[in-house]
Amino acid sequence: MIATTPPYYAVIFSSRRNDADQDYAATAEAMVRLATLQAGFLGLESVRDADGSGITVSYWESEAAIANWRRNAEHTQARQLGRAQWYAALSVRVARVDRAYGTDLDPPA
């Protein structure tokens, strides 16, 4: 869960991987580490199915923070590699979150 009060922004990246695997995991881990260093980054959630379909949602304070992340040189290179090597399909959506709620259904003992 993202510990922040709306409004904030979500970048929703959906993808379907192809069979290429060269450096994918290392690049994905590097991008997570790099994103956490970016001004305005709030958090990230990511899941992937065994069939290669996945979704990653990153959360940001502002559209300007998202634009700065998009302009990051290492992130740009990773996006280019993704299109050229790792993804059969992808989709990016940006949404403003005006309302968010939830609860911890399994509190610590």
N, C-alpha and C positions, 0 to 999 in steps of 0.2 A: 504494500500500500504506500502511496506517496503522501508524505506528511506535509501538506501545504494547503492553504486555503485558496479556493478559486477567486478570481479567474486565473487560469494558466493555460498552456497550450500542450497539445499532444501531437506528436509526429508518429503516424501509424504506418509502419513498413511491413507489408505482406509480401511473401516471396515463395517461389517453388524452386528448389535447388535442382540442378542437373547432376550428372554423375561425377563431375570434376571436383576434386577435393584438395588440390595443391594449395597449401598455405591458408585455406579458408578459416580453420579454427583459430590459428594464430592471429590472423587479420581481424577476425571478429572480436577476439579478446582485446586486442590492441585498440580497436575502436571504442569499446566500452571504457577502457582506462582513459583514453583521450577525451571522450565525452565528459567524464566526471570532472575533468580539469577546466571545462569550458564555462565561462561566465553565464549564469542563467540556467544551467542544467539542474534539474530537480530530481531525476531518477529515471529508471528504466525497468521494463518488464519484458521478458522474451520467452517464447515457447516454440518448439519445432517438433513436428510429427516424424515418425519413422519413414514416411514416404517423401520427406524433404520439404513439406509445406511448413511455413513458419510465419510468425508475426512478432514483431518487436515494436513496443510503444515506448518512445522516449518523451519525457515531460520537461517543459521549458517555461521560464518566467514570462517570455515575450516572443513576439515574432522576430524582433531584432536579434535575440539570442539564437533563434533557429537559423536565421540568415547567416549569422557569423559562423555557426557550426557548418553550414553548407559550404561556406567559403574556405574552411580549413583545408590546407593543402593535402594533408595525409588522408582526411576523410574523402576529399575529391578523388584521390588516387584509388582508395578502396572502392568507391562507387564505380569507377571506371573498370576496375578488375572484376567486380561483381557482374556488371553487364557483359563483359567480354568472356568471363570464365565460369562463374559459379551459378548463375541464375537462368532458369528456363523462362521465368515470368516474375514480374515484380510490380508492386503498386505502392505509391506513397500518398498519404492523405494527411493534411494538417487540420486540426480542429481546436477550437477554443472550448475549454472546459469551464462552464459557468456554475455547475453544481456537481458535487461529488459527496458520496457518503459510503459508509461501510462499517464493519465491526470485526473484531478479532473473535472468531467463533471457537477457537481452541486456545484460550488464554494459558500462559505458562503456569505450571504447578507451584 
